[in-house]
Amino acid sequence: MTYLATCHNTEGEHVPSMMNPRGPIDEVRLRQAVLVANLPTLTMVLFQLTGDERWLQDPYRPQRARGLGPNDSGGFPPDVADVIRLNAVSAIVEWSRGAPPVVPVPEPELLKQMLSICMGEEIPDEYERLMREEMGFVPAPKTEPVQAGDFSVVIIGAGISGMIAAIRLKEAGIPFVILERNPDVGGVWLTNSYPGAGVDTPSYLYSFSFFPRNWSTHFGKRDEMVEYLHEVADHFELRRSIVFETEVETAVYDESAQRWTVSSRDRNGATQEFTGNAVISAVGLFNKPKLPQIPGMDSFEGPIFHTAQWQDGLDLAGKRVAVVGTGASAMQVVPAVADEVANLTVFQRSPQWIGASDEYFAPVPEDVHWLMENVPNYHAWYRFRLAWVFNDRVHASLKIDPDWKHSDRSLNAVNDGHRRYFTRHLTSQLEDRPDLIEKCLPHYPPFGKRMLLDNGWFAALKKDNVELVTDGVSEVTRTGVVSSAGEEFDADVIVLSTGFDASRYLQPIEVIGRGGRSLRDTWGDDDATAYLGITTPGFPNLFFMYGPNTNSGAGGSYFFIGESQGRYIVELITRMVREGHGAVECRVEPHDRWVREIDAEHSQMVWSHPGMSTYYRNSQGRVVTNSPYRVVDYWAMTHDPDLADFVTEPVSVTAIADAAGARAG
């Protein structure tokens, strides 16, 4: 495995973004590679190397991308594209021979200009600060190691969030243990092994900023994601700090000792207790399969299971399969098995908006890997382009225009344009099946539910052995499924693609905080709230990753959100150690203000539109999973923790005595 040259090495240290550690480049290889280069990316590299401002002017300004594709051509005519490639080769060769880049670190106003030119559209000014750090033009905040002494942390979960927290804590020199219920790291990517499972965010964005990879496809598939996460765990030597196959049952805070006791049960039923000054919940959002309550499920004679509990070795060849649900998992399963099964019946509660994606299964050429590794800042500019398109580009169009006259179908004029765009794709794919167009065209606004990418879904629905049923499921019998219209469908296997119980955070773990108050009583059954999605009053030294209202509903990569949260949490913890705080507890005022602002923002967003049901909302209709903010906003909110938001306590006498006793013992 070869890893890319980056602006930060894997120990988190800043590396000058345009240094050349390798010497003269292979010019023949370079000429070959630039033929498949992303030209807007290459043009930004060319400008930084030469400082020639013509590369920021017409005809070398790329056009705005339509849709979600990478827009590799930039919309340039062939002759202009050839000029860019020819000059880029010359500039990169000269750089490799020792010529210093003319613009190694763009000034703020220049970088703002470059970001907009690179995308062919106006990028908000606040992105300059974010991308200056993300692209390595300034060092990212690095937690300085502390003398932790007896301070320790318990992390619950070894998925993406838990690994981010662990790597940050290790960098800070703070001992930790991770309690993981599964036999290995990986979280949802380990447990979701159904056919077709994969990422619907581009691989070069859906990955750690500090641990790049040469991805084999533009959208990583499940097995490669698991391999990647295992490599991260091995590289940072995390496994030695993980207790696998242990399920956390309770976490109880001792006010006098200022410590948490976390009780767990292993696969054999044995119990064990772990103590720590702080607890980081990294249990994830999609960790509890939501099973429908359909009469007769226990009577079915064949396999019946949730997609997240796919049975190893299950042979579907020649079987009659029923899939209940048409969300993200079903959309991956159905095309993956349609040609294998005898017939496939898909039960749809509501249709989904689906975008075109020519790159969904496309391999990443080796020449692109080579460019990522050898051309300065190519990876940084390429990743920025993905981040803008998949993170915040559509955010403004997700706000409800109260004067918009077509609120039944869309939110505003731009959102209505999205509707037309996605509708054209749907009708082009199903033009010979008007019956399917009627079934598949949503009535609610685009982005009201999670946007999906077309991975062959429409093509699968048109197959002779596939039937899409829009009636509900009323009963499961010994031999199949009965629809709400009374029609019976025989099945040998039933797959429940019915989502996850995302609104019940941390359940079934019982968390007891200050004064013996339980987190479940504080939140109620499904109405979790936390300041910045990270911390809740009454629960000192307890931090959440992927907590309430931090899911990016507009799309994008959770890795970015997770890294922002990990930085914030570990900075708070190191300040506790450095400044002698035994406890930090979120104040009521900033927490309540945050909740009011979240709810007010959501009242203007698509996820509050009455035209659809979604896991984003709890039983009272409040949006509890999604963030109403742009990614750049959340990054800024969590960048620099403010202890004024917290009540702090000095280390107690009891805590000091307990620590001394532990050392003596």
Secondary structure, 3 states (H helix, E strand, C coil): CCCCCCCECCCCCECCCCCCCCCCCCHHHHHHHHHHCCHHHHHHHHHHHHCCHHHHCCCCCCCCCCCCCCCCCCCCCHHHHHHHHHHHHHHHHHHHCCCCCCCCCCCHHHHHHHHHHHHCCCCCCCHHHHHHHHCCCCCCCCCCCCCCCCCCEEEECCCHHHHHHHHHHHHHCCCEEEECCCCCCCCHHHHCCCCCCECCCCCCCCCCCCCCCCCCECCCEHHHHHHHHHHHHHHCCCHHHEECCEEEEEEEEECCCCEEEEEEEECCCCEEEEEECEEEECCCCCCCECCCCCCCHHHCCCCEEEHHHCCCCCCCCCCEEEEECCCHHHHHHHHHHCCCCCEEEEECCCCCCEECCCCCCCECCHHHHHHHHHCCCHHHHHHHHHHHHHHHCCHHHHECCCCCCCCCCCCCHHHHHHHHHHHHHHHHHCCCCHHHHHHHCCCCCCCCCCCEECCCHHHHHCCCCEEEECCCEEEECCCEEEECCCCEEECCEEEECCCECCCCCCCCCEEECHHHCEHHHHHCCCCCCCECCCECCCCCCEEECCCCCCEECCCCCHHHHHHHHHHHHHHHHHHHHHHCEEEEEECHHHHHHHHHHHHHHHCCEHHHCCCCCCCCECCCCCECCEECCCHHHHHHHCCCCCHHHEEEEECCHHHHHHHHHHHHC
